[in-house]
Amino acid sequence: MYRFMSPIITFPGLIDCHVHFREPGNEHKGTMQSEAASARAGGVTTVCEMPNTVPPVVTIAAFEDKVRRAKSVRDVDIRFFMGATEEHHLLALRDIWRLSSAHMQYLKSRCSGLKLFFDHSTGNQGADTRTIERAFEMCAALGIPIIAHCEDPQINADAKAACRGTGIEQHSVMRPPESEVMAIAQAIELAHAYDAAVHIAHLSTAQGIDLVAMAKRNGLRVTCEVAPHHLFLTTEDYAQLGAFGKMNPPLREREHQEALWAGIADGTVDCIATDHAPHTIEEKKNPNPLLAPSGVPGVETMLPLLLTVASGSWPGSTLRPTPYTLTHDDIRRLCFENPNRIFGLGKKKDDATVTIDTEALWTIEAAKLHSKCGWTPFEGWRVQGKVVGVEGG
């Protein structure tokens, strides 16, 4: 008997465990209110926001300020990572995690863990080797999740010094795959040494996937995420995007993109997270593209891009058959179940409900999105699958 399959499905409110909402200090790029509206429109009702704002979130006072600001946001549940660039910064996180006062316990409930930058990125929050090692030691002892931006500062510095080109494609040359691979290897070694839980942020390389897969086989508490811009864009897209395709880690060649999708298929990849990082159009149009800030918005476009692959198509200027396999259950696992577990967010499937029309065909247009920055690297892309309702939060 023929069974009619409704094109309308529901997801729990998705979790994006890696966003930069820019407040405080860079509200001209985005605010908690504007970027939360963008998230909700994309079916994301919980986010984990990064510490590289102005001032950086390396003190209890800075953390309290963000938590206070977030209380006025109704669209999305915003949790926050603490940061650390020096050893004494770790003491603030230790106090939030250990002290038993009601206030500290409330702050702990809003804290997703510790963000460590192995090299500088936007906000120049790179930590020295000693601070990184002490962070793994402390977080292991206290059960604090670590999320690591893995790029090796010396490899990056050497690559930049050797670079002679001025085109935007040189950004990928100056932050080569070897940089990420070396830092991931270091993070895994520290996870092994201290029995720490470490989550590799925005993994972008085939060799990085291999290292994480090996760490998991060895029983280490290592997880990872990949970002939509690395799943759907490659260095070939610099020609059209220019600095609007600039982020850290940078776009990679196609073989790395293929490895990320293989990592999703075999379970090596735990999460898809956007690294949503808005900058203004004017900033991105710097006459020297290598001086334009790194980062792209993505929290509102993640779900339609993934739904398109789940429908059997590949998004772009026109839809074509997808070379990869993704199911709706995969999206739930990668964008709700796993980030919820890894960062102890305590979200329930019925806290929020996202209703989706899986057959809706539409074109991504920045003018119809909600991020304050007003642009998207996926401008003009055809997608299949649209959020038609969000309830709860």
Buried (B, 14 or more C-beta within 10 A) or exposed (E): EEEEEEEEBEBBBBBBBBBBBBBBEBBBBBBBBBBBBBBBBBBBBBBBBBBBBEEBBBBBEBBBBBBEBBEEBEBBBBBBBBBBBEBEBBEBBBBBBEEEEEEBEEBBEBBBBBBBBBBBBBBEBBBEEEBBBBBBBBBBEEEBBBBBBBBBBEBBEBBBEEBEEEEBBBBBBBBBBBBBBBBBBBBBEBBBEBEBBBBBBBBBBBBBBBBBBEBBEEEBBBBBBBBBBBBBBBBEBBEEBBBBBBBBBBBBBEEBBBBBBBBBEEEBBBBBBBBBBBBBEEBBEBEEBBEBBBBBBBBBBBBBBBBBBBBEBBBBEEBEEBEBEBEBEBBBBBBBBBBBBBBBBEBEBEBBBBBBBBEBBBEBEBEEBBBBBEBBBBBEBBBBBBBEEBEEB
